[in-house]
Amino acid sequence: MLIEYNLNKTVYVRLNNIGRDIYKNYIQSLNSNLSTEPEIDENRYTKFQLWDLIHIFGEYIGLGLPTPFDKNCIYLKLDKQFIRLYNDNNERDIYE
């Protein structure tokens, strides 16, 4: 089953030390006044728009490279909007 997920939607990761270092270096490279510390919630998640996560961490993700995220996972929070599901023979919209 496939779930359609827009690149502008929010994803969550738990950054490890490698991920935090990559994030800090990225923010410093912007020469901005943004904090180099990522916002981490009470459950240790940091949120990004999917495209931004790819932009910041993409070159550091690959076979044999140390992962910047705990468990090498990203997490989606499915909201009350519709979700388009794809399976082998059809597609359908679900409204939660």
C-alpha positions in Angstrom: 0.0 0.0 0.0 1.3 3.5 -0.9 0.3 6.7 0.8 0.5 10.0 -1.1 2.5 12.5 1.0 3.2 16.1 -0.2 6.8 17.4 0.0 5.5 20.5 1.8 4.0 18.4 4.6 5.7 18.1 8.0 7.8 15.1 9.0 9.5 14.3 12.3 12.9 12.9 13.1 14.9 12.2 16.2 18.3 13.7 15.4 21.3 12.0 16.8 24.7 13.7 17.4 25.6 13.4 13.8 22.3 14.9 12.7 22.6 17.8 15.2 26.1 18.6 13.9 24.8 18.5 10.3 22.0 20.8 11.2 24.3 23.3 13.1 26.7 23.4 10.2 23.9 24.0 7.8 22.5 26.9 9.8 26.0 28.4 10.3 26.5 28.2 6.5 23.5 30.5 6.0 25.2 33.3 7.9 21.8 34.0 9.6 20.7 34.9 13.1 18.8 31.6 13.4 19.6 29.4 16.4 22.0 26.6 15.5 20.2 24.4 18.0 17.3 22.5 16.4 13.9 22.7 18.1 13.4 19.4 19.9 10.0 18.6 21.5 9.3 16.8 24.7 9.4 13.4 22.8 12.8 14.2 21.2 11.3 14.9 17.8 12.4 17.7 15.5 10.0 18.7 12.7 10.8 19.7 9.2 8.9 20.1 5.9 9.9 17.1 3.9 11.6 19.1 1.2 13.7 20.9 3.8 14.8 17.6 5.5 15.9 16.4 2.1 17.7 19.6 1.3 19.6 19.7 4.7 20.4 16.0 5.1 20.2 14.5 1.6 23.9 14.4 0.9 24.5 12.7 4.2 22.2 9.8 3.7 23.4 6.8 1.7 24.6 3.3 1.8 27.5 2.9 4.3 27.1 6.4 5.7 26.4 7.0 9.4 22.7 7.9 9.7 21.8 11.4 11.1 18.5 10.0 12.6 17.8 7.6 15.4 16.7 4.2 14.0 17.3 5.7 10.5 13.6 6.7 10.5 11.3 9.6 9.6 7.8 9.8 11.1 4.6 11.2 9.6 1.7 12.5 11.6 -1.4 11.7 9.7 -4.0 14.4 10.3 -7.7 14.6 9.8 -7.3 15.5 6.1 -7.8 12.9 3.4 -5.2 10.3 2.8 -5.0 8.8 -0.7 -4.1 5.1 -0.5 -2.7 3.1 -3.4 -2.6 -0.6 -3.6 -2.1 -3.1 -6.4 -5.3 -2.6 -8.3 -7.0 0.6 -7.2 -6.7 3.9 -5.4 -9.1 5.3 -2.9 -9.5 8.4 -0.7 -10.0 8.0 3.0 -11.3 10.8 5.2 -10.5 10.5 8.9 
